[in-house]
Amino acid sequence: MPNAFNFSASPFDCLNQAEQRLVRDSVDVAYFPQGETILELGVAPTHLFVIIKGYVTQYDGDELITTYGPDDTFDGRGLVAGKTSSRFVAAEEVVTYQLARQAVSDLIASNATFGALLFSDLSKKLSALSERQSQHEMQSLTLARVDEAFLRPAHFVDAATDIVSVVKAFQEKRVTSVLVRDSSVAPARLGMFTTTALQKAILHGKPLYQLAVGELANFELICVRPDAQVGDALASLLRHRVHRLVVVEGDTVLGVLEALDLFSFLSNHSHMITVQIESATDLAALTQAASKITRMMSLMFRSGSRVSLIARLVQELDARLFERAWQLIAPPDLVANSCLFVMGSEGRGEQLLKTDQDNGLILRDRYQPPADLEQICQRFSAALADFGYPLCPGEIMLSNPRWRKPVGEFGQMTREWLLMPEPDSLMNLAIFMDAHAVCGDAQLLEQLRAGIMRLATDNDAMLARFASAIDAFGNSVGWWNRLLGFNDSDKMLNLKKEGIFPLVHGVRSMALEKHLVETSTTARIAALVAQGALGAEMGAELTESLHFLMGLRLKAGLAELETGRAVSGGVDMAKLSSLDRDLLKDTLGVVKRFKAVLRYRFKFDVL
C-alpha cells in the first residue's frame, strides 16, 4: 500500500510500529462515484473505510445522521457487530483506504485504545483518550495524588495541655500546628491549634500556663484522602478558607498538608491570587489580581488539567474577587443586609474565559439602603468591567434597578416570570435559576429560589414553554456541513449555540420540573440520574459532552487571545484535528438525541 497513510489521525495515532506495519500490509485503495451506496443497511462489512478524498453521508432511513470527510473512518461499529445499522453514500467522488476486517480485529485485540476510539460510545472514547494521554496528564501537578505532595508529620497533644507547653512544642519540633485530642467527650474528637490561634490565646486574658489548648482549638477539621487529587485539595482550601488540610485514611491520620507546601508543589499560583485578592485595599490591586486568573487557567489547561477542575477554581477565585470588590465599594451595612449574586455560567461554575456580567442584588425587606445606592452599584459594574468582565448588553447587572430589589419585590418579579411565560421572562427565569451567592446573606437568595420551586409545581404548559428554548439558537440542520467544509462561507461553529446552551438549558428544564436545588449542570445531571428521571448512560454522555465542548471552546478562546483577537466563542472548523472533529460530531449527536428526548418529554408539539 502507499506510504502516505496518515497515522497521525485518530484512531491510528495510538498504534505502535508493528501495528502500523500490519495496517500497511492489509490495506487497499477504493474509488466510489458520487451517489453510490458504499454500505447498505444490514450488510456485513468486510473492510474498515478511511477516507482519503471526498465526503460520505450516513443515513438512518431517510434521515441524514452525519457526514464523514478526509481522515475519518467508518463503519467500525458495523464491522465489529457483523452488520451495518445505517446506509453510507458517497456525497461526491470518494477515494478511500479499505482495511481488511481481520486486520481490524487483530488491532482491537492488541490495542484497547484503538478499539475504544474506533467503535465505542462517546464516554468510552473520551475515557480511552484520557488513558492515551495519561503520561502527559500526569505531568499536570493538579492531577497528582495528595500524598505525592509534601505532608508534614502530625504532632498530637492532649486537650488539657496548657498553651505554654504547646508553644514549647512549636519551637522544639519546628512546626506551626498541632492536632488536639479531646477524650472528654464521646466519641473522642480531634482538633487543631495553630500559631494563628496563639494570638487569640494571648488576648484571652487568662495566664497561658493556666489556659488549656482544648479551649481554643478548632475541632471542625477539613480532611482529605491521600488518593485525592491535588487540584481537589486546592479547591477545598479555597472554599473553606483554611491553610491546612488533615490527610486521613479511615481512622488513621497520615499527616498535615499545609497551604504553603501545596502551593509550592503547584505551578498555577492560585493561592497567590487568592491572597492578593483578600489582602487588596483598593480596586487597583484587585484589577492586578484579576489579570492573573486567565493566565493561571491557561497554564492549567496546557498542562492537561480537567476542564471541570479549572472551572471550579475559576468560580472560587471569581467569587473571592467579586466579594472583595463589593466589600471595598459598598458600606458594611449594605453588605450585611443584602445578597450579591452571580448568574449564568458564572453561577453554574462553568465559566472559563471572562464573559459578560450577569449579576444582581437582593435587599432585605424593610431595610433602608443608602441614598447613593445607584452610584454604588454603578461603581461595582464599572469595576468588574475594569477586571475584564464586559458589561452585559441586556443590562442583567445590579447597576440596572430591575436587578436590585428587596426580597418582596424580587419575589413578585419571579412570580410574573412564571405566570406570564413570555420569551424574555422565561429567559430571565433561566438565568436566575443558576444564581449563586457570592457576598452577603445567602438566605435571601434561597428564599427566592424556594418560592420559584413552589410555583413551578405541575405547571406543564409553563415547563414546556421554558424547555422549548433549546431550539432558540443554532442551526442543527446544517452543523455537519460546516463541520466538514460543505459550507465554505461559514466555517466558524458557535459551540454555545449549537451544543452548550441546548444541553445546559435542557438539563435546567428537567431540574425545574423536579424542583432540584443544584445549580451546576453536572450536579443537576447527577441528581436527575439518582432520581431516575434521566438514564445513567445519557447522564454520562451529557456530562462528557459538556466538558468536551467547554474544553474545545476554551482552547479556541485561548488561541484567539494569544493572537491578539477578541474571544468570539466560535471554533474554526478548518483548524480542528481529526480527533477533535470526530469527538465534536459525537457530542453534537448526543445533544441532538437529548433534544429529541426533551421534545417528547415536554410535549413541544402541543405548544
N, C-alpha and C positions, 0 to 999 in steps of 0.2 A: 504494500500500500504506500501512498505518498508519505514523505516525512513531514508534511505540513499539518498533520493532525494537531489540533490545538489542545495541548494537555494543560493549559492554564485556565481552561474553562471548567466550571462545575458540571458534573461531579468528578471529572477526570483529573483535577488538580490534586486529589488526595492519593493518587496511585504512586507506588514506588517504581523503580526502573524495570524490575521483572514484570510487573503488571502492565507497564506501558508497552513492553515488547509483546505481550500477549495481545494487546489491542492492535498493534501494527500487523501482527500475523493473522488476525481474524477479521479484518475489515475490508470492505469493498466500497466502491462509489456507485450511486444510482441516480438516475435522472427521471423526473416526473413533469410532464407538461402542465400548464395551467388548467385547473378544473378537474384533474384526475384524482380519483379517490385512492389514497395511498394505503389506508387501512379501513376496512369496512367493519361495521358493528358486529361483534360476536365472533370474528375470525381469530385464529390462533397465530399470533405474530411469530415470525421466525428470526427477526432481527430487531435490534435497537437502532433507531434512526438518530443521527446527529446532523443537523442542518449546516451545510456549507454556504448555500446561497438561496435566497427566496424566503417565502413565508408559507406556513402551513396552518390551517384553521381547524379547530376541533369542535365538533357539533354533538349535542345531545338531542336527538330528533332533529327538529328544525332550528333549535336554539344554538346560537354561537356561544360557545363556552369560553374559549381563549384562543390566542394566536401565538405561534412559535416562530422565532426568527433565527438568524445565524448564531451558531454555537449552542442553540437549545437542543434538548433531547426529547424524544417521545418514542414509543409509549412504554415506559419502563414498567408501569403497573400492570398493563395488559400482558407484557412478556412474562412477568412473574406469576400472574393469575392464570395464564393459559388462554385467555381470550380478551379482546378489547371490549371496553364498555362505552366507547364513543366511535364516531366516524371522523377520520382525518383526511382533509382535502388540500391539494396544492392551490393556494390562493394566487400564485403566479408560478412561473417556471422555478422548479426546485431541484437543487443538487444536494444530495445527502451522502454521508457515510452510512454504511449498514454494518453494524457489529453483530456477529453471529450469536445466537441465543446461548450456546454452550459457553462461549467466552464470557458473556454477561454473568451467567450462573457461577462460573469459576471466580470472577471478580467479586461477586457478592459473598461467596464463601470465604474468600481470603481477606476481604476488606469490608468490615461492617459499616464504616463511614460511607463508602461508595454506595452500598445498598440502601442506606437510610436516605442519602441525598437523592438517590435515583427514583425511589417509588414510595417513600413514606409520606405521611401527612405533615402538615406544617410544623407541629410541635416536635416531631421526631427529627425533621430536617434541621430545625434550629438547635436541638439537643446535639445532633451529630456535628453540626458546625461548631458548637461550643467545645465538644471533645477535640475536634481537629485543631482548634485554636488554643487548646489548654496550655501548651507550652508558652505561648505569648501572653495569655491572660494571667498565668501565674507570676509573670513579671510585674503585674499590676499589684502594688503593695496593698491596695484596699481589699484585694481578694485573698490575701494571706490569712491564715488562722491566727486567732488572738494569741495562742501560746507560741507562735513564731516571733512575736514581738517580745520586748524585754519585760518580764514580770518580776516585780520586786518581792522578796520573801515577806510572808505575812508574820508580823510580830504581835503576840497576844498579851493582854493584861486583863486582870480581873476588874469588874466594875467598881469594886471597893477601893482600888488603888488610888492613892492621893495624887494630885496633879504634879507635885514636886518630883515624885518618883517617875512619873511619866516623862517629864521634861528631861530627867537624867537619862532615861532610856532613849529619848530622841538623840541626845548627844553621843551616847555610847555606841548606839547601833547606826548612827548617821542616817536616820530616817525622819520623815515628816508626818508619819501617821502610824497609829497602832490600832489593832482590832480589839474591841472591848467585849469580853464575855460576861453576860449578866445571867447568873443562875438563880437569882432571887425570884424569878417569875417562871411560870410553867406554861408552855415549854420555854426552855432557856433561849435567850435571844443574843444576837451578835450585832454589835455596832462599831462605829469608827470615831476616833478622836484624832484631830489633825492640828498642825501648828496654827492654822487659821482659827480654830476653836479656842486656842490658847489665849487669844486676845479677849474673848468673852470671859474666860476664867479670871483674867487679871482685873476686868471691870466688874466682876461678880460681887466684890466687897468682902468675901469670906477669905480667910487666910488659905493660901494654896495648899499647905500641908494638911488642912482640915477638909478640903474640897475633894470629894470622890469623882473620879473621871466619868463614872456612870451617869452623873448628874448633867453632864454637858455633852456626852457622846451622841452621835446621830445613829439611831437604830433603824433608819429607813435606808438600808444599803441598796445600791444599784449593782446587780450581779450580772455576769456574763459567762457563758460556757467557753471552755478552752478551744472548742472547734468552731466557734462563731467567727465570721469574717471580720477582719479589722475594720472594714468600712461600716459594718453594722455597729461595732463598738463605738466608732466615731460618732455615728448618728445618736447613740444613746447619751454620750457625753454632752452633745449639743442640746438634745431635747430636755434632759434633766438638769442641765446647768451644773454639773458636778465636775470635779477634777480627778476623780479616781473611780475605778470600777473594781469590784472584787471578783476574781476569777474562781468559779466553783465548778466542781464536777460531782453531782449528787450532793452528799453532805460534807464533802472534803473541800477545804479552801486551798487552792493551788498557789495563790499569790495575789498581788495587787497590781493592776495596770494603771499607771499614772498618766495623766494627760500629756505631760511634757515628754515622757518616754514614747507614748504613742505617736505624738506629732513629730518627733524626731525620726520615727520609723516611716512616716508617710512623706510623700513628696508634694501633696496638693495644698499644704499650708492653710487648710480651712480653719484650724484653731487660731492662727494668727489673724485671720479675717474676723472671726468672732470676737477676739479680744479687742481688736481695733474698733469694731462696731460698738461694743458695750462700754468702752472707755472714751468714746468720742464725746467731746464737749461742744461741738458745733457741727453744722451741716457740711462744711468743707471737709472735715475729717471723714464724715460718712460717705461723701462722694468718692474719696480716695479708696475707701474700703469696698464700695460697690463696684468700682472698676476692676477689682481683683477677682470677683466672683466668676466672670466669664472665663478668665484665664485659668482659674482652678478647674472649672468644668472641662475646658479644652484639654488640659493635662490629664485629667481622669479618663476622658473618652479616648484619647490617643493611647493610653496605657492599657485599655481593654476593660475598664470598669463597667459594671452593669448599668444600663440606662436607668433602671428603676432606682438604683442606689444614688446615682448622680442627681436624679430628680428629687429624691428625699433630702439630700444635703442642700440642694439649692433652695428647696422650700424652707428648711430650717434657717438658712442664712438670710433669705429674703424676709422671713418673719422677724428675725432679730433686727434687720435693717429698718423695716417699716416701723417696728415698735419703738426703736430708739429715736427715729426721726419724729414720730408723733410725740414722744416724751419731751423732746427738745423744743417743739413748736407749740404744743398745747399746754395750758396751765394744768397743774396736778388735779384740781377739782374737776376739770372736764375729762381728764383721763380716767378718773375713778368713777365717773357717772355716765360712762359711755362704753361702747364696744366698737373698736375699729376692726373691720373685717375685709378680707380679700375674696374674690370670686373667680370663676372661670378656671383655667388651667392652673393658675396660682393657688386657688383654693383647693383644687383636687390634688395638688402636689405633683403635677405633670408638666409644669413649665420648665423649660431648659434655657433657651436664649430669651433675652428680655423682650416682652411683648407689651401691647397696650395695657394701661392701667385698668383694672376692674376692682373697685373698692367702694366701701360705704361706711356710714357711721350711724349707729343706733344710740339714741339718747334715752336715759332713764325717764320714765313718766314723772311729771311734776318737777323735774329738775330744770332750773332756770340757767340756760347756758350763757356764757359771756356775750356781751353785746357785739364783740368783734368776731363772732363765730365764723361768719362767712370769710373774713380775711384770713383767719387761722386755717380754714380748710383750703383756701386758695394757695396759701403758702405750702401746705403739705403736698398738694398735687404738683406744684411747681418744683418742689424738692425732689419728688420721685422722677420727674422729667429730667432733672439735672443728674440723677443717678443712672439714667439710661432707659427708663420706662416711659415710653411715649404717652402723651395724653390720649385718652380714649376718644375716638371720633364720635361715638354715640354718647359721650359725656356720662358714662357709667362710673362716676367718681364722686367722692364726698364733697368736692367743690361744687357739685350740682345739687341744689336744695332737694331735688327729688330723691336723692340717695343719702340724705341725712335727715332723719326724723326721729321723734320719740317712739317708743315701742308701740303705743296705741295706734299712731298714725301709720307706722310701718306695717302693722298688722292689717289695718284697713286696706292698704295698697296691695298686700299679698292676697287678701281675700278677693279683691277686684280682679287680680290676675287669674284666679281660679274660677270665679263665677262669670267673668266676661272674657272667655278664652279667645281673644284676637291674636293674630300672629306676633305682634310686638309684645303683648303682655305675656304670652306663653314663653317667648324667648327670654324676657326678664325673669320669669319663674325658673327657667332652666339655669340661667346664670346664678340666680340666688340660691338654688339648691346646692351649689358647690361651695357655698360660703364657708370660710374658715376664719375664726377669730385670731387676731394677732396681738391685740392690746386692749386692756380694759376688762370689763365684766363680761365674760363669755356667756354667762347665763342669759343675758339679754338676747343674744343670737339664738340660743337653744329654745328660748320661749317662743320666738317667731317660727322656728323650724317645726316645733311641735304643733303649732296652730295649722301650718300648711298640711301636715300629715293627717290631722283630724278632718280637715275639709275635703281632702282628696279621696276619702273613703267612698268606694262604689260609684264614683263619677266616671262611668265608662266613656261617655261622649268627650269629656274633657281630656281623659287619658289618651284617647285615640287622636284627638287634635294635637295634643302635646307630642306624642310619639311620631306623628306624621312629618315632623320637621326633619326627620332623617333624609327626606327627599328634597330638602330646601336648597342643597348645594350639590355641586359636582355634576358630572355627565357620565354616569356609569355605562351608558350605551357604547361609548367610544373610547374608554380609557385604554383598552389594549391596543387600539390603533396608534394612539400617541406613544404608548409604551414601546412599541416596536417600529415606530417611524413611518406608519402609513400616512399620518397627517404631518407633513413637514412644516406646516405653518405654525404649529404649536407643539414643541417638544418638551415644554415645561408642564409637569404634573403637580397640581396643588394637593399635597398629601393630606392636609387638614380637611379640605372639602371632600375629596374623593374617599378617604379612608378613616381618618381620626375622628372627625365630627360625627358621622353616622354611627360609628362604633360606640363612641362615648355617650352620645345622646340616646342611642338605643338602650344601653345599659342603664342610663339615668332614668329613662321612662319606666323600665321594669322595676327599678329601685323605688320610684314614686308609687307605683302600683302596690308594691309590697311594704310600703312605709318604712324603708330602711333608713337608718340614720348615718350610715357611712357616706363619706364624701368622695373618696378616691375611686376611680373606675375599677382598679384591681380589687379593692376591698368590697365594692358592690358586687363584682362578679363572684368573689368567694362566698359572700352572703347568699346570693341567689342560688349558687350551686348547693350550698348547705341546706337551703330550704326546699330544694328540689324544683325550683322554678326555672332552672337552667341546667342542661345536661353537663356532666363533668367534662366530656370531650369538647363540647362547644365552648365551655368556660375556659379551658386550657388554650384552645385556639385563639379565642378573643384576647386573652392576656398576652400570649406570644405575639399576636398580630399588632397589638397596641405598642408593645415595647419595640418591635422591629420598626414600625412606622415612626415612632418617636426618635429612634436612633438614626434612621435614614434622613429624617428632617434635620436633626442636629448636625449630622455630617455635612449635609448640603449647606446649612447655615454657617457653619464654621469656615467652610471653603469660601463662601461669599465674603465673610468678614476679613479673611486673610488676604483677599484681593482688593480690599477697599470698597466693596459693594455693600449696599443695604441688604439686610436679610429679607428675602422675598417669600419664604415659606414654601417654595416650589423646589422640585428636583428636576435636573436636566436629564432627560431620557437618554441622550446620546452619551452621557458620561457614566452610565450605570455599568457595573461589571455584569457578566452573565449570571453570576450567583445572585447578586442583588436584584437583577431583573427577574430571575426565577422566583425568589422569595417574595418580591413585590407582587407578582402575579398571584401567588398563593394567598398572601394576606388580603389582597383586594377581593379574591374569591371568597375568603372567609367572611368579609364584610358583606358581600353580595348575598351569601346564604343567610347571614344573620338578619339582613333587611327583609328577606322573604319571610323569615320566622316572625318578625315584628309585624309585618303587614297582616299576616294571618292571625296573630295573637290579639292585635288591637282592632282588627276588622276595618282596615282602611277603606274597603270597598263600599262601606255604608256611609262614609262621611259626605 
